[in-house]
Amino acid sequence: MKNIFKILFVGTALTMGSCSDLLDTEPRQSLTPETAFADVEGYQSLAYSMYGRTRSFSYYGQVMMIAPEVMADNLKVIANTGRYIGQEANADRAHINLWDFSTTNNFRGVYASINDANIILDGIDGVEGDENLRNRVKGEAYFIRALNYFDLARVYGYEPGQEVNGWDQSVILRTTPTLGLSAADFRARSTNTEIYDQIIADLNQAISLLPTAEMGEEDVYRASRGAAQALLAKVYLYTSMYTEAASMASDAMTSFSLSASGDGLMEADDYVAGFSIAPNPESLFEVEIRSQDWNSVDGLNNSVCSLVANVYPSAQFILTVSDDLLAAYEPGDIRMQTWTQTTREGSSAIVYRSNKWLGHKGDFLENLPIMRASELYLIRAEARYNLGNEDGARSDINALRSKRGLGATSASGTALMNQIMYENRVEFAVEGHRWFDLKRNGMTITKSGSFEDVPYSDYRILAPIPQDEIILNDLLENNPEYN
């Protein structure tokens, strides 16, 4: 009976144009490969589709920015619309789902984007076209595939060296395209080391192929050499490859003309306003959302702006800064001004809206920076700390603090690591970092208010693989305690 169900499920999914990790075949339906991919420009069109999936509300358009903040201690729910209630309480199976498909914004799961990249890498060398464009599109495919696998790996698996009870399973690895039923096979999960090795290999390929970009310019709407270096530095940090992380962060800083003293970062007086500029002046890679990609209903229902601010009528405004984070800001820290005291409609209770996401392009619409320059200083600071170079770590932290209205820190030892974690927390509030920063360091997920902390050994640290996937694929084992 299970095999019959499997056949029916796969056949139906391919007819619809998607099947979670078996991958989206939608690009093949209206055009044949021979007509759609006759030259390099055809593959570039698919690359645009690959970028388009990144802005889905099920991915960076909302979930990857919001959920990691609610699941830890940066955001709290102030209106029960059913959204993020489970994540705030860290309820069983209330996590981040990047695996299977959703109809929201035509998003078919991160594996659909991976399949776009696989199609490009499998076929682009066999067609005619400009060689520089070919290299760029290939580099973009390697970059996006790496980003997709990195996000899957940190949601569904432990980082290498941080496993609990030896559990090292990550996600299914696919590096060749799924174009139809004959190519739709079932696979077991790869180990976390295997996935991270692939991510690193992809990013090194991307670095060798991509052009340079100027920070804060429209170049950052597409992958660049510096963006790939920045992402690779972050991946090295997650895998505890500290020497490589520090070196690659330095390379990325050079690519974007950032100095050791912080020159190139926004000055304190410009920081808050920078989030209402497209692109953000510190963006290394930014998801562009254009008016033709958007409608007011989307914005009202799903945008980050609607969920964390009340600047437009009928905004949901269901999330605000936690009391714990609000109390953590140092006096004079410009980052505290990313919050403004306000009230929700129909209530006199004092809450705070986010000034990072104000829908500055109109009708809840805004771009979303995925990597900003300040992250390079904090990546290198943490890597240097773990290498025993506390002077270097302090130098990087203080370069950032000098641009945020704060004096230098003289912290050392454990206090220095705590300072690095603090800087990450306040710098990237409502940018989707907090849960992952705690998790990758094997730390307890701290909570604010009445919610209990989540120990690192707790099974809820990892997301469950969707049950439909487990039923469909005999080779697929769920994460521990998800039965």
N, C-alpha and C positions, 0 to 999 in steps of 0.2 A: 504493500500500500504506500509506503514511504517513497519508493522509487517512482510509482505512478504519479504521486503528488509532485515529485521533483521534476519530472518531464513536463507536466502541465504548467508548473510554475515557470520554468525556464522558457517554454514556448510562448506563454502569455507575456512574459516580461520582454522578450525580444520583439514581439509584435508591437508592444507599447513603446518600445524604444529605450528601455532601461532595465537593468537587473543588478542593482546594488554593486557588490564587488565583481559580479560578472560583467559589469560595465555597460555604459550607455552606448547604444548603437544608433542613436537618433541622427547624428550627422550623415549617416549612410542612406537615410530613407528617401529624401526628396531628390538627391543627386547620386549618381553612381560614382565610385572612386575615380573612374577614368575621366569624368567630366569635372568633378569638384577639385581634384588634385592633379591637374595636368601640368602645373608649374608651381614655382615657389610661392607665388602670390596666393594660390589656392590654399596652401598650408598656412600662410600667414592669416588667412581668414579663420581657419580653425584655431589658431593661437588666440585670436580675439575672443572666440567662444570660450576658450580656456580661462582667459582673464575674467570674462563675464561671470563665470560660475563662482569666482572668488567673492563677488559682491553680494551673493545670495544672503538673505536674512538667516538662512540655516548655517551660514558660514561666517565670514568676516563682516557681512552686512549687519549682523546683530549678535548671534550666539557667541562667537569667539571673542567678542568685545565685552559682553555682559556676563555670561555664565561664570567665567573664572573669578569674577569680582564678587558675585553673589554667593558662590560656593565657598568662598573664604570669608574674609572679614572686612571688605572694603565697601560693599553696598548692602542695603537692607530694603526689604519690601515694605511699602507704605500704603498699598492698595491691593486688595485681593481680587485680581482679575483672572486668577488661575495660572498666571505666568510666573515662573521662577519660585513658586511657593515650595515645591519639592526640593529644588536646588538650594534654597536658603536653609532648609532643614536637613540637607544632605540625606534625604529619604532614599530608601532602597530603589535603585534604578533611575533615580532623578540625577542625571549627569549631563554629559555632552554627547550628542549623537551625530557623528560625521560619517557613519558607515553606510546606512541604507538611504533610500531615496525619499524625497518629499516633493509635493507638487508646488510648494512655495517658490515663486519666481523661477519656475522651470528648473529647479535644482534637483539633480538626481544623485546626490551623494558625492563625496570627494573622489570616489573611484571613477566617476564619470570624467572628472577633470584629468585624472591620471590616464584614462584611456585616450583623451584628446592628445596628451603629450606623447603617449606611446604610438599613436597613429602618425604623428609628425615625425618622430625619430625613426620610425620604421620605413617611411616612404620618401622623405624629402630629398635624400641624396640621389634618388633615382629620376628626378625631373629636372627640366631646364629652368634657369632663372639666374638672377644676380647673385654672385657668390657672397657678397657682404650681407645681403638680406637672408640668404640661406643660413649663414652662420648665426645671425641674430635670432632667427626663429628657432633654430635648434637650441641655442643657448636659453631662450625663454622656456622651451619645453623642458629642458633639464632643470631649470630653476623652479618652475611651477610644480613639476613632479616631486622635487625635493621638498618644497614647502608643504605640499599635500601629505607626503609620507611622514614628514616631521610632525605635523599636527595629528595625524592618525596615531603615530607612535607614542606621543606624549599623552594622548587621551586614553588609549587602550592598553598601554604597557608601561612597565617600569623602565627607568633609564638604566643603561648598563652599569653595574656596580651597586645599584640600589634595590635589587630584587628582594622580595619578601618570600621566605621559604623556598628559594631557588626558582620561583616562577619567572621564566624569561620569555614567555610567548608575547609576540607583538601583533602584527596584522598580516594579512595575505599580501604577498609581494607579486606584482605583475609588472613586467617591463616590455611586454609585447602586446599589440592591440588585440582586442576582442571585436571582430567584425561581423560575427554571425554565430549561429547555433553550433557549427562545427568547431569553433574556436572557444566555446564556452565550457571550460573545464572546472572541476572542483579541486581546491587545494587546501592544505593545512596552513596554519599560521606559521610565519617565519619567526625566528628569534629576534629579540630586540637588537642584538649585535648585528645580525644580518641586515635588518632594516636600516640601522644607522650607518652601516658600511655603504649601503646603496645611496643613502642621502648624501654622504660625504663625496662619493664618487660622482654623483650627479652635479653637485655644486662645483667641484673642481673642473668638470667639463664646461659648466656654465661660465665660470670665470675665464676660461680659455677662449670662449666664443663671443661673449657679450661686449657691446661698446661701453664706453664710460658715460657717466651722467653727471649733471650738476645738481647738488642738493637743493631742494626747494623749487626746482624748475620742472616743467612738464615732462622732462625725461623720466622722472621717477614714477610716472604712471605705467611704465613698462620696466621689466627687469633690466638691470645693468650689471656691469662687472663689480662695481662697488656694493650694490645690493646683495649680490651673490656672496661676496666676501663677508659682508655683515652677517648674513644668515649662516654662513659656514662657521664664523666665530661663535655664534650662539649655539650651533649644533655641537661644536667642540666643547663648549662649556657644559652642556647637558651630558656629555659623555665623559666628563672629567679629564679631558685632554687639555690641560691648562696651558702648557707651553704653546700648543698650536692655537688655542683660543686667544691668548695674548698677542701672538704674532699676527694672526689673521685680523683681529680687531685693529691693530696698528696699520695693516695694509688697507683696510677699508677706510680708516681715518685719512690716510694719504690720498686715496681715491676721491674722497669728498672734501679735500683741502681743509681738514680739521686739525687744529694745532693741539699740542700737549697741554697748553694752558687754557683751552676751551674756546679759542677763537674759531668762529664759525657757528657756534651755538647762539641761540637767541639771547639777547640781553633780558634782564628781569622785566623791564618795563614793556617789552614786546611779547612776553611769553603767553599770556592769556589770549591776546588778540591773534596770535599766530594760529590758533585753532579755528579762527574764522577766515582763514586765507587758504585758497586752493592753488597749488599744493601748500601744505604746511611748510614753513621755512626750514624746518629741520627734517623733512621727510627724505628717507632713503628709498623707500618703496611705499607707494600709496595707491589704494584702490579708488579709482575715479568712478563716480556715479554721475551720469549726465541726465539732463531733463528727459531725454528720450528713453532712458532706462527706468523711468520712475513714473508714478502717479500719486496723487494726493492720498488715495486710499492706502496704498502701500506705506506711505510715510506715516500716516495716522496710526496704522495698525502695527507696524513692524520696525520702524526706524529706531536707531539708537537715540536720536533726538527726542522722539515722542516718549520713550520710556524713561528718560532721565531728566527731562526739562519741560517747562510749561510755557514756552515762549510762543506757541501757536495755539489758537483755540482748539479745543477738543483733544489736546494731547493727553495720552494716557497717564504720563507722569507717575509711574508706579514704583520707582526706585530712587533712593537718595543715599547720601553718604552715611556710613555707619558712625555711631557716636565715638567709637574707638578710633577710627581713622581721623575724624575731625579733631579729636583731642591730641592726636600725635603730631600735628604740624608744629614746627618751631616758629616762634615769633619772627616776623619779617620774611618768612618763606613765601615767595610770590605764588607758589603752587596752591596755597590755601585759597587764593582768589579765583581758582577754578570752580569754587562753590559760592553760590549766592543764596542768602536767606530768603525764603519765600513761604507761600502756603499753597496747598492744593485747593482747587475749586470746591466750595462747599464745606471747607474745614478751616478752623482757626489755628490748628496746630502748626508750629514752626518746623519747616523742613528745608532742605537745600536742593537747588537745581544744579546740574553740572553746566559749567560754562565752556567745557570742551566741545560739547555737541549741541549746537544751537541752530542747526539747519540753515547755515549762513547762505546757502545757494538758493534758498526759498522753498517753502512748502515741505518742511522737514528734511530737505535734501542737503547732503554734504558729502565730501570725500572722507575716507577713513585711512589715516596713516597706519601702516602695518609695522614699519620699522622707522624709528627716528634716531637722529644722530646721538642723542644723549645715551642711548642704549650701548653704544660702542664704548663709552667711558666706563660704564658700570660692568660690562662684560670683562673689559681688561682689568678693572679694579679687582673683581672677584677672582679672576684667573691669577693675577699677581699675588693676591693674598694667599691663595692656595699653594703658590710656589714659594712662599716665604718672603716675598718682596713687599713688605708692608709700606715702605717709603713710596714705592711706585703705586700701590693701591691707594694710599692717601692722596697722592698727587692727582690721580684721576678723579677721585671723589671731590676733591677741592676745586678742580677745574670746573666741574659741574655746579657745585654749590656757589661758586663765585658768580655764575650766571643766573642764579635763582634768589639772589638777595641775601645770601648767608655767608658767614665767616667760615674759616677753615676749621676742620676737625683735627684733633691730635690723637684720636682714638687708636688703640693698638690691641692686639690679641683678639679675644672673643668680641670685645666691644667694637672692634673695627669691622668684623664680619657682620655684626648686628647693624652697624651703620650702613653697610652696603645693602643689606636687606631693607632697611628703612628707606634709603634713597630710591631703590626700585619701587617700593610701595607707593610713595607719594608722587614720584615722577610719572608713573604709568597707571595711576588710578583711572578706572573706567577705560582702560586700553587692553584688558584681557591678560594681564601678566600674573596677578597675585597668586592664584591657585597653583600655577605651574612653577613659580619661583619657590614656593614652599615644598611642593612635591619633588622637584628635581634634586633638592637638597636633603631628601629623606626626613623632612620635618613634619611635625604635627600640623594639621590644617587648623589654624586658630580661627575662632568664631567670635562674633560680638553679640551683645545682648544675652538672651536666655538660651541660646543654642549651644549645644555641647561641642567641644573641639573634636576633630576627627583624627585619631592617632594614625601615624603613617602605616602601621601594620593592619589597619582596618581595610576590609575588602572594598569599601566605597571609594578608595583612592583611585581605582581603575573603573572605567565605564564598562557596562555590560555590552556584549555584542548582541544586536537585535535578535530576538527569539526566532523570527522568520528565517534568519540566516542559519541559525543552528539547525532548524528543522530541514532546511534545504540541503545543507552540506554536511554529510556524515563525517568529513574530515575536520570539521571546525569545532574546536573545544572552547567553551566560554571561560571567562575569567573566574578565578576561585570564588566559591560561595554564591554564584549566580546560577541557581538550579531551576 
